[in-house]
Amino acid sequence: MTITPPGPTLLGVDVILAGTVLAGVAAAAMMLAIYAAVTVRDPMAKRVKALNARREELKAGIIKQSNRKRQSLLRRSEATDRIKDSLGRMKVLQESQVKVIQQKLAQAGYRNKELAVFVIFARMVLPIALGFTAIVALYWLEMFPDWGSFKRFMAFAVLVIAGYKGPEVFLKNKATKRSDAIRKGLPDALDLLVICAEAGLTVDAAFNRVAKELGRAYPELGDEFALTAIELSFLTERRQAFENFAYRVDLEAIRGVVTTMIQTERYGTPLASALRVLSAEFRNERMMRAEEKAARLPAIMTVPLILFILPVLFIVILGPAACSIADAFSPGGAVNN
């Protein structure tokens, strides 16, 4: 009976098994990329439902005279109430913490404020679950017997920290990507607002028009403009609609636009001239940001050039010459000569 020798290992992990898993993940990612490339979807299709829900919520809040809102408008489920009650009994649910998470959810594009309770609950449960999993896998089942006590403790600590910081990092990444997408389309949106203002449209109609025109090119920005237009139509204070716009987008440029719109509404200053100045400023800022990235490119490419490109280039150029020299100086090559 022959026993096949085990494959090579690195830090206690089978290299062949790890390579197989990585190859499978790469193949799945390639298939997903091809599917995403050949499938064309409307970027505003998923946002229409949320915008309609916000419109109905504002409409119902205006029509209903009582101070008590309907339970359907609160969008609370029984699971949310149970989690909130449990966190309240454990004294881990603070109002300030809930408000911070709600703003992060809004900046990441999630409209339902009740998800803040689930985020806080996940930050409390995930470290415990991942830590228990690490203890079972590393100490009880001993899945990596070659690891010492220090490696096992470090793996346990990494999983616990990842469980605690994971939801916050996820929301931060989503908010950053969304803010970058909004920043790219903001100068074009301001140019369209200038055209709409000079054509005689009201602010509500101008925001609606910009949302329709830029919804496909910049779906995040179109979503925000459409929601702001809805709130301008239904909220009693128009200032609150603009402040909600700045609340949902973590950008200094958006705060400048909101300040300009509020001053225009309050003092009656010309809207087109103010927006034209802001648009020119944001375009110059975008050009400066692109030039800054281009100036950093040589320094960023130095390390990949030295580590990956130059060695391959030397092998391709000097490899045949080295092989010829080695054959010439070898004993067999000298005899043949």
JOJO-V432895 format. One record per residue. N is the residue number from 1. RES is the residue in three letters. SS is DSSP state (helix for helix, strand for strand, loop for the rest). D_FIRST is the distance of its C-alpha to the first C-alpha in whole Angstrom. Layout:
N;RES;SS;D_FIRST
N;RES;SS;D_FIRST
This chain:
1;MET;loop;0
2;THR;loop;4
3;ILE;loop;7
4;THR;loop;10
5;PRO;loop;13
6;PRO;loop;16
7;GLY;loop;19
8;PRO;loop;22
9;THR;strand;24
10;LEU;strand;28
11;LEU;loop;30
12;GLY;loop;26
13;VAL;strand;26
14;ASP;strand;23
15;VAL;helix;25
16;ILE;helix;23
17;LEU;helix;24
18;ALA;helix;28
19;GLY;helix;28
20;THR;helix;27
21;VAL;helix;29
22;LEU;helix;32
23;ALA;helix;32
24;GLY;helix;32
25;VAL;helix;35
26;ALA;helix;37
27;ALA;helix;36
28;ALA;helix;38
29;ALA;helix;41
30;MET;helix;41
31;MET;helix;42
32;LEU;helix;44
33;ALA;helix;46
34;ILE;helix;47
35;TYR;helix;47
36;ALA;helix;50
37;ALA;helix;51
38;VAL;helix;52
39;THR;loop;53
40;VAL;loop;57
41;ARG;loop;58
42;ASP;loop;62
43;PRO;loop;61
44;MET;loop;64
45;ALA;helix;63
46;LYS;helix;61
47;ARG;helix;64
48;VAL;helix;67
49;LYS;helix;66
50;ALA;helix;66
51;LEU;helix;69
52;ASN;helix;71
53;ALA;helix;70
54;ARG;helix;71
55;ARG;helix;74
56;GLU;helix;75
57;GLU;helix;74
58;LEU;helix;77
59;LYS;helix;79
60;ALA;helix;79
61;GLY;helix;79
62;ILE;helix;83
63;ILE;helix;84
64;LYS;loop;83
65;GLN;loop;86
66;SER;loop;84
67;ASN;loop;82
68;ARG;loop;79
69;LYS;loop;77
70;ARG;loop;75
71;GLN;helix;71
72;SER;helix;70
73;LEU;helix;71
74;LEU;helix;69
75;ARG;loop;66
76;ARG;loop;65
77;SER;loop;62
78;GLU;helix;61
79;ALA;helix;58
80;THR;helix;60
81;ASP;helix;63
82;ARG;helix;60
83;ILE;helix;58
84;LYS;helix;62
85;ASP;helix;63
86;SER;helix;60
87;LEU;helix;60
88;GLY;helix;64
89;ARG;helix;63
90;MET;loop;61
91;LYS;loop;63
92;VAL;loop;61
93;LEU;loop;63
94;GLN;loop;66
95;GLU;helix;68
96;SER;helix;68
97;GLN;helix;64
98;VAL;helix;65
99;LYS;helix;67
100;VAL;helix;65
101;ILE;helix;62
102;GLN;helix;64
103;GLN;helix;66
104;LYS;helix;62
105;LEU;helix;61
106;ALA;helix;64
107;GLN;helix;64
108;ALA;helix;60
109;GLY;loop;62
110;TYR;loop;61
111;ARG;loop;64
112;ASN;loop;63
113;LYS;loop;64
114;GLU;loop;63
115;LEU;helix;59
116;ALA;helix;60
117;VAL;helix;60
118;PHE;helix;56
119;VAL;helix;56
120;ILE;helix;57
121;PHE;helix;55
122;ALA;helix;52
123;ARG;helix;52
124;MET;helix;52
125;VAL;helix;49
126;LEU;helix;47
127;PRO;helix;47
128;ILE;helix;46
129;ALA;helix;43
130;LEU;helix;41
131;GLY;helix;42
132;PHE;helix;40
133;THR;helix;37
134;ALA;helix;37
135;ILE;helix;37
136;VAL;helix;35
137;ALA;helix;32
138;LEU;helix;32
139;TYR;helix;33
140;TRP;helix;32
141;LEU;loop;29
142;GLU;loop;28
143;MET;loop;27
144;PHE;loop;27
145;PRO;loop;26
146;ASP;loop;27
147;TRP;loop;31
148;GLY;loop;33
149;SER;helix;36
150;PHE;helix;38
151;LYS;helix;36
152;ARG;helix;36
153;PHE;helix;40
154;MET;helix;40
155;ALA;helix;38
156;PHE;helix;40
157;ALA;helix;43
158;VAL;helix;43
159;LEU;helix;42
160;VAL;helix;45
161;ILE;helix;47
162;ALA;helix;46
163;GLY;helix;46
164;TYR;helix;50
165;LYS;helix;51
166;GLY;helix;49
167;PRO;helix;52
168;GLU;helix;55
169;VAL;helix;53
170;PHE;helix;52
171;LEU;helix;56
172;LYS;helix;57
173;ASN;helix;55
174;LYS;helix;56
175;ALA;helix;60
176;THR;helix;59
177;LYS;helix;58
178;ARG;helix;61
179;SER;helix;64
180;ASP;helix;63
181;ALA;helix;63
182;ILE;helix;66
183;ARG;helix;67
184;LYS;helix;67
185;GLY;helix;69
186;LEU;helix;72
187;PRO;helix;74
188;ASP;helix;74
189;ALA;helix;75
190;LEU;helix;78
191;ASP;helix;79
192;LEU;helix;79
193;LEU;helix;80
194;VAL;helix;83
195;ILE;helix;84
196;CYS;helix;84
197;ALA;helix;86
198;GLU;helix;89
199;ALA;loop;89
200;GLY;loop;90
201;LEU;loop;87
202;THR;loop;87
203;VAL;helix;84
204;ASP;helix;82
205;ALA;helix;82
206;ALA;helix;81
207;PHE;helix;78
208;ASN;helix;77
209;ARG;helix;78
210;VAL;helix;76
211;ALA;helix;73
212;LYS;helix;73
213;GLU;helix;73
214;LEU;helix;70
215;GLY;loop;68
216;ARG;loop;66
217;ALA;loop;66
218;TYR;loop;66
219;PRO;helix;65
220;GLU;helix;64
221;LEU;helix;68
222;GLY;helix;69
223;ASP;helix;68
224;GLU;helix;70
225;PHE;helix;73
226;ALA;helix;73
227;LEU;helix;72
228;THR;helix;75
229;ALA;helix;77
230;ILE;helix;77
231;GLU;helix;77
232;LEU;helix;81
233;SER;helix;82
234;PHE;helix;81
235;LEU;loop;81
236;THR;loop;85
237;GLU;loop;84
238;ARG;helix;83
239;ARG;helix;83
240;GLN;helix;80
241;ALA;helix;78
242;PHE;helix;78
243;GLU;helix;77
244;ASN;helix;74
245;PHE;helix;73
246;ALA;helix;73
247;TYR;helix;71
248;ARG;helix;68
249;VAL;loop;68
250;ASP;loop;67
251;LEU;loop;69
252;GLU;helix;72
253;ALA;helix;73
254;ILE;helix;73
255;ARG;helix;75
256;GLY;helix;78
257;VAL;helix;78
258;VAL;helix;79
259;THR;helix;81
260;THR;helix;83
261;MET;helix;83
262;ILE;helix;84
263;GLN;helix;87
264;THR;helix;88
265;GLU;helix;88
266;ARG;helix;90
267;TYR;helix;93
268;GLY;loop;93
269;THR;loop;92
270;PRO;loop;91
271;LEU;helix;87
272;ALA;helix;87
273;SER;helix;88
274;ALA;helix;86
275;LEU;helix;83
276;ARG;helix;83
277;VAL;helix;83
278;LEU;helix;80
279;SER;helix;78
280;ALA;helix;80
281;GLU;helix;78
282;PHE;helix;75
283;ARG;helix;75
284;ASN;helix;75
285;GLU;helix;73
286;ARG;helix;70
287;MET;helix;71
288;MET;helix;71
289;ARG;helix;68
290;ALA;helix;66
291;GLU;helix;68
292;GLU;helix;66
293;LYS;helix;63
294;ALA;helix;63
295;ALA;helix;65
296;ARG;helix;61
297;LEU;helix;59
298;PRO;helix;59
299;ALA;helix;58
300;ILE;helix;56
301;MET;helix;54
302;THR;helix;54
303;VAL;helix;51
304;PRO;helix;49
305;LEU;helix;51
306;ILE;helix;50
307;LEU;helix;46
308;PHE;helix;45
309;ILE;helix;48
310;LEU;helix;49
311;PRO;helix;45
312;VAL;helix;44
313;LEU;helix;48
314;PHE;helix;47
315;ILE;helix;44
316;VAL;helix;45
317;ILE;helix;49
318;LEU;helix;48
319;GLY;helix;44
320;PRO;helix;45
321;ALA;helix;48
322;ALA;helix;45
323;CYS;helix;43
324;SER;helix;46
325;ILE;helix;47
326;ALA;helix;44
327;ASP;helix;44
328;ALA;helix;47
329;PHE;helix;47
330;SER;loop;43
331;PRO;helix;44
332;GLY;helix;43
333;GLY;helix;45
334;ALA;helix;48
335;VAL;helix;47
336;ASN;helix;48
337;ASN;loop;51
